[in-house]
Amino acid sequence: MRKNTEIEQFQAVINTPVEQVYRGFTRGVGLKEWLCNSAHTFPQVGGMITMWWNNGFYMVGEFTRLEPNAFVSFTWHGRGEPQPSTVQVQFFEENGTT
């Protein structure tokens, strides 16, 4: 079976220090504040990440790479999705902006 190799890229500038943005991707409280209705994380390689929304959608995955304030990668397997995908986030900070 051939894996789906589709890649989507997004870029955003956030007027927040990189430490806070990194925390927003690795801590359940941070994810809940900006992305989902509830979340739990265990931020270490092999640790779980789960998020769910009030509409019944949820995702489960695990952290595959963590470099504090620089890089986060985790698997994403959403409810009803045929296979997991990978989320990779790279952080750059300049003058307090990420």
N, C-alpha and C positions, 0 to 999 in steps of 0.2 A: 504494500500500500504506500502510495506517495504522500508525503507530508505536505500540508499547505504551507507555502513559503511566502505568503503575502505579508508585506511589511507596511505598517502605517507609521508615520512620524509626525510628531507635534512639537511645537516649541512655544514656550511662554516665558514672559519676564514677570517676575513677582517681586514687588517692593518689600521684601522680607529677607532677613539674614538666612543663609543656607542651612544653618542648624535647625531652624524652625520648619523649613520646607522638608528637609530630610525626615524630621520627626513626624511630619504630616503623612509621609508615605510608610512609616514603619511602626507607628503606634495606633492602636485601636481608637483612642480618643481623638487623635489627629485626623484619622480617616473619617470618623463620624462627624467631625466639625465641617468638613467640606465635600464629602463624596457620597456617603451612604447613611442609612438610618441606624445601623449598628455594626460593630466590627470587633474582632479579637485578633491579636497578633502575638507571636512569640518571635521577636526579631533577632534570629540567628540563622545561619545557613542550615537548612533542613527544618527550620521552625515553621509553624503553620501561620496562614493568614486567611481569615474568613471575613466576608462582608455580606450584609443583606439589606434589602430595601423593603419598605412597607407594601410594595406591590407584589411581593412573593418571589422576586428574583433574588438569588444569592450566588456567591462564588466561593470556591475553596481553592487553596493553593499552598505553596510553600516557598519560602525564601531560598533562592539559589545563589545569590551573591549580595553581599553587603559591604560597602566601603563607606564608613561614616562621612557624611556631608559631601560625598562625591558620586556614589552609584548605588542603585537598588535594582535588583532583578528578582522576579517571582513568577511562578506559574499561576495561571488563571484558568479555572474550569468552572464556567457558569452553568447554572441550572438549564438543562435542555441542550447544551452545546455538545456536539459530537466528540470533541477532543479538547484537551487543554491547549492554551496558547502561552506565550511568554511576554511579560511586561518588563521593559528595561527603562530605567530613568537615570539620566546622567545630569549632575548638578554642576553649575559653574557660578561663582560669586564674583561680583565686581562692585565695589563701593556700597556694600550692604544690600545690593539687589541680586536676586538669584535668577 
